[in-house]
Amino acid sequence: MISVLSDDHFMKAAIQEAQKAAEQGEVPVGAVVVCKNQIIARAHNQTQLLNDVTAHAEMLAITSAANHLGGKYLSECTLYVTLEPCTMCGGALYWAQLGKLVFGASDEKRGIHLIKERVLHPRTTIIRGIQEKECSQLLTDFFEKKRKKEH
């Protein structure tokens, strides 16, 4: 019998990706894509490394998952991401027809909730606040260290 792993389990994998980003001097956002209870893609922010403003964890995870599946639609997949997606990533998730989005921390400045119209595909289920404290703390710690270095 196959046991179904929890949202907490997969969010921990996304947090590990976010920690990798922080270690590389990137904003600590991590993502994993899960299909049929298995992680098929892992990614973290790489905007500095790739010198690419679109290299958000979600964008890289979408590409990796689509390559793994051999198709562009992620309707049977769940994306776990440590920070609420921005509108750019939300648009990409719409076109990928993501089945479910699970995120940890809310992004009060750039998150998809800021758009009055629903950004994600109408069939996408959204779950918020999974391990929110841990996800938020990663970001808080990162930006506090960054501010200290600048002074």
Backbone hydrogen bonds, N-H to C=O, Kabsch-Sander energy under -0.5 kcal/mol:
donor,donor_aa,acceptor,acceptor_aa,energy
5,L,3,S,-0.6
10,F,6,S,-1.8
11,M,7,D,-2.4
12,K,8,D,-1.9
13,A,9,H,-1.0
14,A,10,F,-1.7
15,I,11,M,-2.6
16,Q,12,K,-2.0
17,E,13,A,-1.6
18,A,14,A,-2.2
19,Q,15,I,-2.3
20,K,16,Q,-1.6
21,A,17,E,-1.9
22,A,18,A,-2.3
23,E,19,Q,-2.2
24,Q,20,K,-1.2
24,Q,21,A,-0.6
25,G,22,A,-1.7
26,E,21,A,-2.9
29,V,27,V,-2.0
31,A,43,A,-2.9
32,V,80,Y,-2.3
33,V,41,A,-2.3
34,V,78,T,-3.0
35,C,38,Q,-2.7
36,K,76,E,-0.6
38,Q,35,C,-1.2
40,I,33,V,-3.0
40,I,38,Q,-0.5
41,A,33,V,-1.2
43,A,31,A,-2.5
45,N,29,V,-2.0
46,Q,55,A,-2.6
50,L,46,Q,-2.5
51,N,47,T,-0.6
52,D,47,T,-1.5
55,A,52,D,-1.8
56,H,54,T,-1.7
60,L,56,H,-2.3
61,A,57,A,-2.3
62,I,58,E,-2.6
63,T,59,M,-2.0
64,S,60,L,-2.2
65,A,61,A,-2.7
66,A,62,I,-2.6
67,N,63,T,-2.2
68,H,64,S,-2.3
69,L,65,A,-2.6
70,G,66,A,-1.8
71,G,66,A,-1.5
74,L,96,A,-3.7
77,C,74,L,-1.9
78,T,34,V,-2.5
79,L,100,K,-2.5
80,Y,32,V,-3.0
80,Y,78,T,-0.6
81,V,79,L,-0.5
81,V,102,V,-2.5
82,T,30,G,-2.1
84,E,105,A,-2.6
87,T,110,R,-0.7
90,G,86,C,-2.7
91,G,87,T,-2.3
92,A,88,M,-1.8
93,L,89,C,-2.6
94,Y,90,G,-2.0
95,W,91,G,-2.1
96,A,92,A,-1.8
97,Q,93,L,-0.5
97,Q,94,Y,-1.4
98,L,93,L,-1.9
99,G,74,L,-1.8
99,G,77,C,-0.8
100,K,77,C,-1.6
101,L,125,T,-3.3
102,V,79,L,-3.0
103,F,127,I,-2.3
104,G,81,V,-1.6
105,A,82,T,-2.8
108,E,106,S,-0.7
111,G,107,D,-2.0
112,I,85,P,-1.7
114,L,111,G,-1.8
115,I,112,I,-1.4
124,T,121,H,-2.1
125,T,99,G,-2.3
127,I,101,L,-2.7
129,G,103,F,-0.7
129,G,104,G,-0.8
130,I,103,F,-1.5
131,Q,129,G,-0.6
132,E,129,G,-1.3
135,C,131,Q,-2.3
136,S,132,E,-2.9
137,Q,133,K,-2.4
138,L,134,E,-1.8
139,L,135,C,-1.3
140,T,136,S,-2.7
141,D,137,Q,-3.0
142,F,138,L,-2.0
143,F,139,L,-2.4
144,E,140,T,-2.1
145,K,141,D,-2.3
146,K,142,F,-2.1
147,R,143,F,-2.2
148,K,144,E,-2.0
149,K,145,K,-1.8
150,E,146,K,-1.5
151,H,147,R,-0.8
151,H,148,K,-0.5
